[in-house]
Amino acid sequence: MELQLRAVPAYSTLYGMAYGAKHIMEMEDGVTATPVFGPGGSLNRTFYTQFTIGAATGNTVRVDSFILNSSFYNTSTNTKLAIVYSKTGFTTSDSTNVTGGVGADGLTLAGTANGAFATPVSLTNQTAGTTTNYRFALNGADGVLLQTGETLTVRIYNSCGSSSAGRYGKIKDAMFKGLANNALPVTIQQFTAIAEKNNVQTSWTISNEINIQKYIVERSLDGSNFISVGTVLASNINGTKKYSFTDMNAVKQVIYYRLKIVEKDGSFNYSKIVVLNNQTKSSINIFPNPAKNQIAITHTTATENGIVLVTDLLGKNIITQKVNANTNQTLINITALKAGVYVVKFLNGTTENSLQFIKQ
C-alpha cells in the first residue's frame, strides 16, 4: 500500500484530531493511504469515532448536549457529520439520533440537516485550524439521565467524497455538557406498589426533602418505556413523610412503576423501579427485582424433573437450569444478561409458573 506524507498531524493543538478523509478509523499516525477503504461520500455505520461518559459511584448525571468543533481539511465534497448515542454501548436497539442543535452560524440547525444519521450536517473546508462549532441536543429538552454506573456513548459518523490524498476530517474540543449531582436531593426510604382490586396503590416514604417541586408517578408495561399516570406535589417539610397515589383501573398484568423526582429548578432524578405482578397469582417469587447479578426464585418444592428457564419477552430460551429435588429456592446468575425485561419459568412435572423481572 503506497503511503502519502501527512498534511497535518494526527493530533495537534491547532487541528485537534485528524484522520484520513476516506479512511475513517484507518489512521496510521496521521498518514493516509491510497483511498480504497472508508465510507466515501455517504455515511456508513461501520466507520465512526466514539466518546463515552459515565456516572461515578454516588452520583447522577444529566447529559444535555454534545459539543465539538469539526470541519474538513482541503475539501468540502460530501463532507458530512452525524451524531448518534446509546446508553448500552450500542449492544441493544437503543441507538438514538441527536435532536438538532445549533450550527456554526449560531442558528438552530434545520430539520433537513440537524445532525441525525439520515439528515447529517455538511462540514466546511477549513485549513487554518478547527474552529467551526456545533452543539447537538441529546433527547431534546430532557437530556439523558445516567445513574451510578451507567454510561452514555456518542458515535460521530463522517463521510467525504474526495479521493485525493491530503484530505482530512477533524474533531477538536469535543465535550459533554449537563448537570451532575453528588446525590439524590431526597432519600426514598421505601417505594411500593400494591394491587387493590382494579387499582394499584403506590406509596413512598421520604426523608431529606429539600427543594423538591413534585413527584411524578410513571408506569410501564415493559420496564423500559414509561408514561406519567399522576403527580403529587412535594411538601418540603423536615423529617420523614409518606406520600401515596392511586393508579385507577390499572391493566391486569405485570406493571412497572417508578418515581420521577422533579426539583424546583426543573432538574430531575428517578427512583428505583418496582414491579407489580397483577396477573393470576403465581406460586413463584423473584428477589431482588430489578436485579443486577443474581436472582433468587422461591417456588413449590421441586421434584426430580424440576427446571427453571429464563426467556426473553418473545419466548426465546436464554438460561436453563435444573432444580435440585426437594428444594424450594433456586439461585440464577444473570450477570451475562443484557439490561432489559425477562421471564422466569418454573417447570415442575406437568405444572408451569412464570413471572417477569428486570435486569439492570
TORGU-111527 format. One record per residue (C-alpha): y, x, z; residue number from 1. Coordinates in Angstrom, 2 decimals, always signed. Example, Ala and Ser with C-alpha at 12.3 -4.5 7.8 and 13.67 -1.06 7.14 Angstrom:
# TORGU-111527
{node {-4.50 +12.30 +7.80} 1} {node {-1.06 +13.67 +7.14} 2} 
This chain:
# TORGU-111527
{node {+0.00 +0.00 +0.00} 1} {node {+3.30 +1.52 -1.10} 2} {node {+5.90 +1.52 +1.69} 3} {node {+9.67 +1.33 +1.24} 4} {node {+12.11 +3.06 +3.61} 5} {node {+13.64 +0.65 +6.08} 6} {node {+17.20 -0.54 +5.55} 7} {node {+17.70 -1.48 +9.22} 8} {node {+15.76 -0.52 +12.38} 9} {node {+13.10 -2.86 +13.68} 10} {node {+15.11 -3.20 +16.93} 11} {node {+18.79 -2.31 +17.38} 12} {node {+21.88 -3.42 +19.30} 13} {node {+23.65 -4.20 +16.01} 14} {node {+20.99 -6.30 +14.26} 15} {node {+18.67 -7.37 +17.08} 16} {node {+15.05 -7.69 +15.95} 17} {node {+14.50 -7.25 +12.21} 18} {node {+11.35 -7.97 +10.21} 19} {node {+10.26 -7.85 +6.58} 20} {node {+11.55 -10.88 +4.70} 21} {node {+8.18 -11.81 +3.19} 22} {node {+6.18 -10.07 +5.91} 23} {node {+6.90 -12.19 +9.00} 24} {node {+4.68 -10.74 +11.78} 25} {node {+3.67 -7.94 +9.33} 26} {node {+6.18 -5.35 +10.59} 27} {node {+5.40 -1.65 +10.63} 28} {node {+8.20 -0.21 +12.78} 29} {node {+10.83 -1.74 +10.51} 30} {node {+9.22 -0.52 +7.29} 31} {node {+8.35 -3.27 +4.83} 32} {node {+5.69 -3.00 +2.16} 33} {node {+5.48 -4.46 -1.34} 34} {node {+5.91 -8.23 -0.69} 35} {node {+2.44 -9.70 -1.16} 36} {node {+1.98 -11.39 +2.23} 37} {node {+4.15 -13.69 +4.33} 38} {node {+5.31 -17.26 +3.76} 39} {node {+7.55 -16.64 +0.74} 40} {node {+10.24 -19.25 +0.17} 41} {node {+8.51 -22.05 +2.13} 42} {node {+7.80 -22.21 +5.86} 43} {node {+4.20 -21.64 +6.88} 44} {node {+2.66 -22.44 +10.29} 45} {node {+0.79 -19.12 +10.25} 46} {node {+3.93 -16.98 +10.36} 47} {node {+6.23 -17.13 +13.38} 48} {node {+7.98 -15.26 +16.19} 49} {node {+7.23 -16.57 +19.69} 50} {node {+9.02 -16.67 +23.07} 51} {node {+7.68 -18.10 +26.36} 52} {node {+9.39 -19.12 +29.61} 53} {node {+7.74 -20.27 +32.86} 54} {node {+8.49 -21.73 +36.28} 55} {node {+7.78 -19.35 +39.16} 56} {node {+5.98 -20.37 +42.34} 57} {node {+8.04 -22.84 +44.37} 58} {node {+10.43 -23.54 +41.52} 59} {node {+11.06 -26.25 +38.96} 60} {node {+12.89 -25.53 +35.71} 61} {node {+14.51 -27.96 +33.28} 62} {node {+14.85 -26.23 +29.90} 63} {node {+17.62 -27.90 +27.89} 64} {node {+18.13 -25.69 +24.85} 65} {node {+17.11 -22.58 +22.93} 66} {node {+19.97 -20.40 +21.71} 67} {node {+19.88 -17.46 +19.30} 68} {node {+21.79 -15.51 +16.69} 69} {node {+19.96 -15.42 +13.38} 70} {node {+20.63 -14.51 +9.75} 71} {node {+19.06 -12.56 +6.87} 72} {node {+19.92 -9.10 +5.64} 73} {node {+20.82 -8.75 +1.96} 74} {node {+19.55 -12.15 +0.77} 75} {node {+20.13 -15.89 +1.08} 76} {node {+17.32 -17.06 -1.21} 77} {node {+15.33 -19.83 +0.55} 78} {node {+16.12 -18.19 +3.91} 79} {node {+15.05 -20.93 +6.31} 80} {node {+14.62 -21.25 +10.07} 81} {node {+12.80 -23.89 +12.12} 82} {node {+12.09 -24.18 +15.87} 83} {node {+9.01 -25.87 +17.39} 84} {node {+7.95 -25.86 +21.06} 85} {node {+4.89 -26.63 +23.21} 86} {node {+4.02 -26.78 +26.94} 87} {node {+0.39 -25.82 +26.29} 88} {node {+0.92 -22.75 +24.13} 89} {node {+0.08 -24.84 +21.04} 90} {node {-3.52 -25.29 +22.23} 91} {node {-3.22 -29.12 +22.09} 92} {node {-1.37 -31.59 +19.90} 93} {node {+1.89 -31.44 +21.90} 94} {node {+3.78 -29.39 +19.28} 95} {node {+7.33 -30.79 +19.19} 96} {node {+10.29 -30.14 +16.89} 97} {node {+13.76 -29.40 +18.21} 98} {node {+16.02 -32.46 +18.15} 99} {node {+19.02 -30.96 +16.39} 100} {node {+21.84 -28.96 +17.87} 101} {node {+24.96 -27.02 +16.92} 102} {node {+25.21 -24.74 +13.89} 103} {node {+27.13 -21.59 +13.04} 104} {node {+30.32 -23.56 +12.30} 105} {node {+30.31 -25.15 +15.76} 106} {node {+29.47 -28.58 +14.31} 107} {node {+26.45 -30.77 +15.01} 108} {node {+23.59 -30.00 +12.66} 109} {node {+22.91 -32.63 +10.01} 110} {node {+19.65 -34.57 +10.21} 111} {node {+18.60 -33.06 +6.88} 112} {node {+18.93 -29.50 +8.26} 113} {node {+18.55 -29.79 +12.04} 114} {node {+16.02 -27.02 +12.68} 115} {node {+12.85 -29.16 +12.65} 116} {node {+9.90 -27.80 +10.65} 117} {node {+10.35 -30.40 +7.87} 118} {node {+14.16 -30.06 +7.87} 119} {node {+14.92 -26.37 +8.56} 120} {node {+18.29 -24.65 +8.80} 121} {node {+19.39 -22.44 +5.88} 122} {node {+20.33 -18.97 +7.16} 123} {node {+23.21 -16.96 +5.70} 124} {node {+23.28 -13.43 +4.28} 125} {node {+24.80 -11.11 +6.90} 126} {node {+24.69 -7.32 +6.54} 127} {node {+27.27 -6.29 +9.19} 128} {node {+25.23 -7.43 +12.20} 129} {node {+23.64 -10.64 +13.51} 130} {node {+26.36 -12.90 +14.89} 131} {node {+25.61 -16.32 +13.36} 132} {node {+24.83 -18.52 +16.38} 133} {node {+22.62 -21.61 +16.65} 134} {node {+21.98 -23.86 +19.66} 135} {node {+18.95 -26.14 +19.49} 136} {node {+18.32 -29.05 +21.88} 137} {node {+14.87 -29.41 +23.45} 138} {node {+13.82 -33.04 +23.98} 139} {node {+17.30 -34.44 +23.39} 140} {node {+19.42 -35.02 +26.49} 141} {node {+16.42 -34.94 +28.87} 142} {node {+15.28 -31.35 +28.30} 143} {node {+11.76 -30.17 +29.13} 144} {node {+10.72 -30.09 +32.79} 145} {node {+8.48 -27.24 +33.98} 146} {node {+6.76 -27.46 +37.34} 147} {node {+5.45 -24.41 +39.20} 148} {node {+3.02 -22.50 +36.97} 149} {node {+3.87 -24.39 +33.77} 150} {node {+5.22 -22.62 +30.67} 151} {node {+7.19 -23.53 +27.55} 152} {node {+6.52 -21.66 +24.31} 153} {node {+9.01 -21.67 +21.43} 154} {node {+7.99 -20.59 +17.93} 155} {node {+10.55 -19.51 +15.33} 156} {node {+9.45 -20.02 +11.72} 157} {node {+11.21 -18.18 +8.87} 158} {node {+10.88 -18.04 +5.11} 159} {node {+12.54 -16.03 +2.34} 160} {node {+12.30 -16.43 -1.43} 161} {node {+13.39 -12.88 -2.32} 162} {node {+10.62 -10.49 -3.40} 163} {node {+12.80 -7.36 -3.39} 164} {node {+12.47 -4.57 -0.83} 165} {node {+15.15 -4.16 +1.84} 166} {node {+15.39 -7.84 +2.79} 167} {node {+15.02 -8.64 +6.49} 168} {node {+15.07 -11.63 +8.78} 169} {node {+16.95 -11.03 +12.04} 170} {node {+16.96 -12.52 +15.56} 171} {node {+19.37 -11.42 +18.27} 172} {node {+20.27 -12.57 +21.80} 173} {node {+17.61 -15.29 +21.99} 174} {node {+17.78 -17.20 +25.27} 175} {node {+16.73 -20.39 +27.04} 176} {node {+19.36 -22.49 +28.82} 177} {node {+18.77 -25.08 +31.53} 178} {node {+18.64 -25.66 +35.26} 179} {node {+16.38 -24.03 +37.86} 180} {node {+15.79 -25.39 +41.35} 181} {node {+14.26 -23.38 +44.18} 182} {node {+12.53 -26.51 +45.44} 183} {node {+12.48 -30.27 +45.09} 184} {node {+15.61 -31.78 +46.70} 185} {node {+13.39 -34.20 +48.62} 186} {node {+9.95 -33.89 +50.20} 187} {node {+7.43 -36.55 +49.16} 188} {node {+5.13 -36.74 +52.17} 189} {node {+2.92 -39.47 +50.72} 190} {node {+2.74 -41.41 +47.46} 191} {node {+0.13 -44.14 +46.94} 192} {node {-0.73 -46.95 +44.53} 193} {node {-2.90 -49.83 +45.79} 194} {node {-4.18 -52.83 +43.81} 195} {node {-3.32 -56.23 +45.27} 196} {node {-4.82 -58.99 +43.08} 197} {node {-2.97 -58.73 +39.74} 198} {node {-0.25 -56.45 +41.11} 199} {node {-0.02 -52.81 +42.16} 200} {node {+1.85 -51.85 +45.32} 201} {node {+3.34 -48.35 +45.09} 202} {node {+4.81 -46.74 +48.21} 203} {node {+6.12 -43.32 +49.14} 204} {node {+7.35 -41.67 +52.32} 205} {node {+10.08 -39.02 +52.05} 206} {node {+11.99 -36.53 +54.17} 207} {node {+14.89 -34.12 +53.50} 208} {node {+16.52 -36.67 +51.20} 209} {node {+19.77 -35.07 +50.04} 210} {node {+21.98 -36.15 +47.10} 211} {node {+19.28 -38.39 +45.63} 212} {node {+20.52 -41.25 +43.43} 213} {node {+17.32 -43.20 +42.74} 214} {node {+13.55 -43.21 +42.31} 215} {node {+12.14 -44.45 +39.02} 216} {node {+8.53 -45.64 +39.18} 217} {node {+6.70 -44.72 +35.97} 218} {node {+3.32 -45.99 +34.73} 219} {node {+0.88 -44.61 +32.16} 220} {node {-2.41 -45.77 +30.69} 221} {node {-3.48 -42.29 +29.54} 222} {node {-2.00 -39.96 +32.17} 223} {node {+0.34 -38.41 +29.61} 224} {node {+2.75 -40.99 +28.15} 225} {node {+4.74 -42.71 +30.91} 226} {node {+7.09 -45.70 +30.84} 227} {node {+9.54 -46.88 +33.51} 228} {node {+8.47 -50.04 +35.38} 229} {node {+11.08 -50.15 +38.14} 230} {node {+13.89 -48.42 +40.01} 231} {node {+14.57 -48.07 +43.73} 232} {node {+17.95 -46.76 +44.95} 233} {node {+17.92 -43.92 +47.47} 234} {node {+19.35 -44.30 +50.99} 235} {node {+20.03 -40.59 +51.71} 236} {node {+19.51 -41.02 +55.44} 237} {node {+18.38 -38.38 +57.91} 238} {node {+14.74 -38.12 +58.91} 239} {node {+11.90 -39.89 +57.12} 240} {node {+11.96 -43.13 +55.17} 241} {node {+9.38 -45.25 +53.38} 242} {node {+10.07 -46.88 +50.00} 243} {node {+7.97 -49.31 +48.01} 244} {node {+7.86 -51.05 +44.64} 245} {node {+5.51 -53.73 +43.32} 246} {node {+4.36 -53.43 +39.72} 247} {node {+3.81 -57.06 +38.76} 248} {node {+0.92 -58.14 +36.50} 249} {node {-0.37 -54.60 +36.04} 250} {node {-3.06 -54.05 +33.42} 251} {node {-6.56 -54.22 +34.87} 252} {node {-7.82 -50.77 +34.02} 253} {node {-7.21 -47.16 +35.04} 254} {node {-3.47 -46.76 +35.63} 255} {node {-1.48 -43.62 +36.45} 256} {node {+1.77 -43.62 +38.44} 257} {node {+4.44 -41.04 +39.18} 258} {node {+7.99 -40.97 +40.54} 259} {node {+10.98 -39.69 +38.60} 260} {node {+13.34 -38.43 +41.31} 261} {node {+16.91 -38.54 +40.00} 262} {node {+19.69 -36.62 +41.74} 263} {node {+23.34 -37.72 +41.82} 264} {node {+24.28 -35.12 +39.19} 265} {node {+21.73 -36.57 +36.76} 266} {node {+19.11 -33.83 +37.12} 267} {node {+15.59 -34.94 +38.00} 268} {node {+12.10 -33.92 +39.04} 269} {node {+8.71 -35.62 +39.07} 270} {node {+6.29 -36.30 +41.89} 271} {node {+2.58 -35.69 +41.62} 272} {node {+0.59 -38.25 +39.61} 273} {node {-1.56 -40.76 +41.49} 274} {node {-4.45 -42.63 +39.89} 275} {node {-5.31 -46.28 +40.46} 276} {node {-8.70 -47.49 +39.25} 277} {node {-8.25 -51.23 +38.87} 278} {node {-11.49 -51.88 +36.99} 279} {node {-14.74 -53.31 +38.30} 280} {node {-15.49 -51.46 +41.48} 281} {node {-17.37 -48.24 +40.82} 282} {node {-19.92 -46.60 +43.09} 283} {node {-18.43 -43.14 +42.46} 284} {node {-15.20 -41.47 +43.59} 285} {node {-13.43 -38.32 +42.43} 286} {node {-11.40 -35.97 +44.61} 287} {node {-8.88 -34.50 +44.10} 288} {node {-7.38 -36.45 +41.22} 289} {node {-5.42 -34.94 +39.48} 290} {node {-7.25 -31.60 +39.80} 291} {node {-6.89 -28.05 +38.52} 292} {node {-10.09 -26.09 +39.17} 293} {node {-12.78 -28.29 +40.71} 294} {node {-13.58 -31.93 +41.38} 295} {node {-15.92 -33.39 +43.98} 296} {node {-17.80 -36.52 +42.87} 297} {node {-19.29 -38.75 +45.54} 298} {node {-21.97 -41.14 +44.31} 299} {node {-25.04 -43.03 +45.37} 300} {node {-27.99 -40.89 +46.43} 301} {node {-29.34 -39.25 +43.30} 302} {node {-32.87 -39.42 +42.04} 303} {node {-34.56 -36.53 +40.28} 304} {node {-33.17 -37.87 +36.99} 305} {node {-29.52 -37.92 +38.09} 306} {node {-26.91 -36.19 +35.91} 307} {node {-23.11 -36.04 +35.71} 308} {node {-21.32 -35.99 +32.36} 309} {node {-17.68 -35.12 +31.68} 310} {node {-16.38 -36.52 +28.37} 311} {node {-13.04 -36.83 +26.61} 312} {node {-11.48 -40.25 +26.01} 313} {node {-13.30 -40.50 +22.67} 314} {node {-16.66 -40.10 +24.39} 315} {node {-17.35 -36.52 +23.28} 316} {node {-19.54 -34.79 +25.87} 317} {node {-17.95 -31.64 +27.31} 318} {node {-19.86 -30.90 +30.54} 319} {node {-23.42 -31.87 +31.51} 320} {node {-24.66 -31.07 +35.00} 321} {node {-27.94 -32.02 +36.63} 322} {node {-27.53 -33.61 +40.08} 323} {node {-29.76 -32.43 +42.89} 324} {node {-32.11 -35.18 +44.07} 325} {node {-31.37 -36.81 +47.43} 326} {node {-27.69 -35.76 +47.38} 327} {node {-24.59 -37.96 +47.19} 328} {node {-21.96 -35.40 +46.20} 329} {node {-21.67 -33.15 +43.17} 330} {node {-19.09 -30.40 +42.52} 331} {node {-17.90 -29.78 +38.94} 332} {node {-15.96 -26.67 +37.84} 333} {node {-13.20 -27.84 +35.45} 334} {node {-11.23 -24.58 +35.17} 335} {node {-12.08 -24.20 +31.47} 336} {node {-10.88 -27.71 +30.53} 337} {node {-7.54 -28.16 +28.81} 338} {node {-4.93 -30.29 +30.55} 339} {node {-5.48 -33.99 +29.89} 340} {node {-7.44 -37.09 +30.83} 341} {node {-11.25 -37.05 +31.06} 342} {node {-14.06 -39.41 +32.01} 343} {node {-16.77 -38.64 +34.59} 344} {node {-20.07 -40.49 +34.19} 345} {node {-22.80 -40.55 +36.83} 346} {node {-26.20 -41.49 +35.41} 347} {node {-28.94 -42.20 +37.90} 348} {node {-32.09 -43.59 +36.31} 349} {node {-31.03 -46.76 +34.48} 350} {node {-27.60 -47.12 +36.18} 351} {node {-24.30 -45.66 +35.00} 352} {node {-20.88 -45.48 +36.66} 353} {node {-17.71 -43.89 +35.35} 354} {node {-14.16 -43.01 +36.38} 355} {node {-11.26 -41.14 +34.76} 356} {node {-9.46 -38.09 +36.16} 357} {node {-6.56 -35.86 +35.15} 358} {node {-6.99 -32.11 +34.56} 359} {node {-3.67 -30.42 +35.33} 360} 
